[in-house]
Amino acid sequence: MTENLRYILAAWMPQGWEWLVILVVALLIFGKRLPEVARSIGKSLTEFKKGIKEGEQAKDELENDVKKIKDDVVDETKKASGIDESDPDD
């Protein structure tokens, strides 16, 4: 079933001279604005990547903070209950 879908989609994809026609139409529509459009798309992509990187950094910081808090809570709980990690009887 998947192979048939690939062949159907490949038949609808532009090939060879069709790309040339698409390029000419794009040049006619956008004309002098085409470099401006490409520049703005590039800037948008750069900002998107920057936002993704900042989101990943924030996630990593949050994970580290949660791990530190968890370790602190575990240590405080052990101290409060009198459990010592170095006790070989545990």
Stockholm file with secondary structure:
# STOCKHOLM 1.0

chainA/1-90         MTENLRYILAAWMPQGWEWLVILVVALLIFGKRLPEVARSIGKSLTEFKKGIKEGEQAKDELENDVKKIKDDVVDETKKASGIDESDPDD
#=GR chainA/1-90 SS CHHHHHHHHHHHSCCTHHHHHHHHHHHHHHGGGHHHHHHHHHHHHHHHHHHHHHHHHHHHHHHHHHHHHHHHHHHHHHHHHTCCTTCTTC
#=GC SS_cons        CHHHHHHHHHHHSCCTHHHHHHHHHHHHHHGGGHHHHHHHHHHHHHHHHHHHHHHHHHHHHHHHHHHHHHHHHHHHHHHHHTCCTTCTTC
//
